[in-house]
Amino acid sequence: MNTYTATTVPTQFVEANGIRFAYRRWGKRSGLPLVFNQHFTGNLDNWDPAVLDGLAKEREVIIFNNAGVASSTGEVPTTFADMAKNAEAFIDGLGLTKIDLLGFSIGGMVAQQITLDPYNPPENLWLKVFFTDSEKSQAAGRAYLKRYLSRTKNRDTPISDKVAPAQIAAVGEWGSQPGERFAYLKNIKQPTLIVSGNHDVIVYTVNSLYLAQNMPNAKLILYADANHRSWYENHEDFVFETNRFLDASDGIASIVTSAAAD
């Protein structure tokens, strides 16, 4: 196990599919690495260090910028299917054949697509996603902002103005799935942990219920008094539940707070 943390681990690069992907990799190298897929307009610095380092005590964590985002080259696709293909190229570029997978917000949609592609699927799929108006939740939000700013050296490149429009287009395309509503979810058979806040106004909480109802091997955790970043607000419990889930799962496990496609 290396001694890096989320605030000290260096940024590395790997070439795959004509794209130079920026990534950071650290933690205990035992079992399967956990690959993170980022939220809307996020870069390497947007992940919560408390979550990353908590999980890195038990497993290797890998965060990366997908194509065209921040310090990665290429163009941002306008569909999650193409974002998934780029993520798969990144994983292949690292020489990984079996992984666990985590997706936050739109990263959860990318993670769902990866499990559906004719590709070496992750062992575990985790799809995850701000804070409510309560004093407790607002205090948790301020604490997260301190952690977010705790990396003071070698921070990631800001995203360009091309990222948001492309990602918004991908959300629109994802919400127009043909055929029976939610039918595609029945094909995600890996163990899936779905995590949400009970007051998520970014991706409404009911979408997590749709996922749990239609994925054949899913478990749902709802955090009270929590919005879109429920797992940052409850990072200690989240790390505990995630480690327990991944340790017990034999197939793709997922932690999700992202929308199902209508």
N, C-alpha and C positions, 0 to 999 in steps of 0.2 A: 504494500500500500504506500503510495506517495504521500508527502506531507502538504500538498497543495490544499488550498481552500478556494471557495468561490471568488474571493477577492484577490487571490494571488496566482491562481492558475494561469499560465500563459495562453494566448490565443495561437492556435495552429491553423494550417491550411492543408487541404487535400484537393487534388484535381480529379474530377470525375464527370463524364458526359460533357466535356468542354466547359465545365464550370469550376471555378476556384472557390470551394466552400470554406468558410471560417468556422472553427469549432473550438471548444474547450473540453478537456477530458481529464478526469481525476477520480479518486476514490479507491475503495477496496476491490482489487481485481480477483474476485471469486464469484462464481456463478455467471449469470448473464448481465451484460451492460444494459443500462436503462437509457434509451435515447429519447430526448425531449423535443417536441414540436411546438413552436412558439405561437403566441396569440397575435391578434390583429396589430399590425405596425410595431411589433416588438423586435428587439435585437438581443444579443447575448447578455446584455446588462440588465434586462428587465425581469429575469427570474429572481425569486426570493432566495438570498443566500442561506437563510435558515432552513428552507426546504432542501436545497441542493446539498448542503453540508450534512444535514441530518441523514439524508439517504446515502450519501457517499461513505458514511461510516460502515454501511453494510454491503454496499455494491458500487460498481463503477458507474458514474454518471457521465453522459455525453450531451452537451448542448451545442446547437449549431444554427447558423443562419441559412435559410433556404435560398435558392437562386434569386439574385437581384436585391436581396435584403441586406442593408447596412454594408458590412465588409465582405460579403460574398459577391462574386461577379455574376453576370448573366442577366436575364430578364425575368421579372415576376410574372408567372403565368396567370391567366384569368380563369382557371378552373382548378378545383382541388385535385382532380385526376392528374393533371400535369404537375402540380406541386408534389403529389405523392410519388410520381415517377422520379422527380429530382431528389426527393428524400431517399428513395430506394437506391439511386445512383450514389448518393453520399455514403449510405451504409455499406454498399458494395465497395466503395472506394477505400473504406477503412478495413476492408477484408473481413467484415463481420458476417457470419452465417446464421447466427441465432441471437436474438435480442429480446428484451422487454421494451415496450413502447409507451411513451406518455405524450398526450396531446392536450394542450390548454386552449380552450375557446375554439378559434378556427383551426388551431393545431389538432384539436380532437377530430375535426372533420377530415383533415389530411390523414390522421391515424386510422380512422375508419376505412378510408379508401385503400390504404396500404394493406389492410387485412383482407380486402376483397380482391386485390390484384393477384394475377398469377405470378407470385413472387414468393421467395422464402419468407414466410410470415414471422412476425415477432412472437416470442413465447407468451408475452403478456402485453396487453394493451391497456394503457392508462389515458383517459381523456379528461382533462380538467380545466377548469377555469380556475366590484370594488367594495365597498363597505356600506353598511346601512347608516341611518341617521342617529342611531343610539350612541350614547357617550362611550360605551365599551367598544363598539365597532369603530368609531372614529379614532379612538386611542390606538386600536390595533392598526388602523390605516397609517397613522403617524409613525408608529414603530416600524412598519414595513418600509416607509419612505426613507427612514434612517438606514435600514439595511440595504435598500436599493442603491443608495449613494455611498455605501461603505467602500466600494472599490474605487480607489482614487487614482490608480495608475493603469495605463494601457486599457482604457475603456474602449468600448466598441465604437465603430463609425455610426453616426446618426443615419437614420433611414432617409432615402431620397423621396421626392414628391411623387414618384411613380409607384410607390409601394401600395399606398392606401387605395387608389382607384382600382388597381388590379385585384387586390384582395376583396374589395367590395363587389366587384364583378363576379368573383368566384363564389361569394356567398349567395348572390342571386341565382347563379347557375345551379348551385347545390340544392337550393330550395325548389327546384323544378324537376325533381326525379320523375321519370315516366312510370306508368304502371301502378300497381297496388301500393297504397301508402304504407311506408315502413317495411315493405316486403324485403328490401335489401338487408335489413338488420338481422333477419333470421339466418343469414349466411355468415354472420360473424359468430363463430362458435367458440372462440377462445374465451377463457375466463376473463370477465370484464368488471372492473370496479368503477362505478359511476359516482362522482362526487360533485355536490352542488350546495349552494346556499339556499335557504328557504325563502329568501327575498331577492333572488337574482333578477334584476331588471334589464340586464344586457342580453342574456340568453335566458328566457323565462324558465323558471324551475320546472314547469310541466314538461319541458323537452327532455329533461333527465328521466322523468317517469316514463315517457314514451320509449326511451332507450331501454330502460329496465324491463318494460313490459314485452318488448319485442326481441331482445337479444336472449338466446336460449340459455346462456350461462352467465348472467349478470347479477351483481350485488349493488345496491344503492345506499349511499350515505348522504344524508341531508344535515347540514350544519345550521343550528338555530341562529337567528339574528345575524345572518350573513348574506352578502351580495355576491357579485361575480368572482371576487377573489377570496372565496370562503376558505380555501386551503392555506392561503397566506395568513389569514386571521387566526386560523386554528392549526398553525404549522406543526406544533409538537404532536398533536393527536393525528394529524394527517400523515406525518412521517411514520408514526407507530403503526397505523392502519395499513399504510402502503407496504411497509416492510413485511408485515404479517401476511398480507394478501399475496405479495410476490413470492414469498418463501413457500406458501402453501399451494401455489398454482403450478400446474404442469403445462399449460398452454398459454396462448396470448392473453395477457391480463390487461385490463384497461381501466383507467380512472377518468371519468368523463364529466365535463360540465359544458358540453357543447350541444348544439341543436341537432336533432334528427332532421333528415331531409324530408320535406313534405311531398 
